[in-house]
Amino acid sequence: MNAELLKRNRERFGLTQEQLADLLQSSRKTINSYENGASIPKSKMLLLENIFSQLENERSEERRVGK
């Protein structure tokens, strides 16, 4: 995941940098630096992928049930 994809996914799910930072147990400043091209540690990358996957699953479930 690169900086552009991180920002695009965050915005796709309607998250602020602060909200994503809370999910990642990090700071808004860290999320901002990732979105501006700072290297994302592998451990954080895996967490981000899990977070976005879970959000996608929740979104799909909501559509399936018609919420």
Buried (B, 14 or more C-beta within 10 A) or exposed (E): BEBEEBBEBBEEBEBEBEBBBBBBEBEBEBBBBBBEEEEBEEEBBEBBEEBBEEBEEEEEEEEEEEE
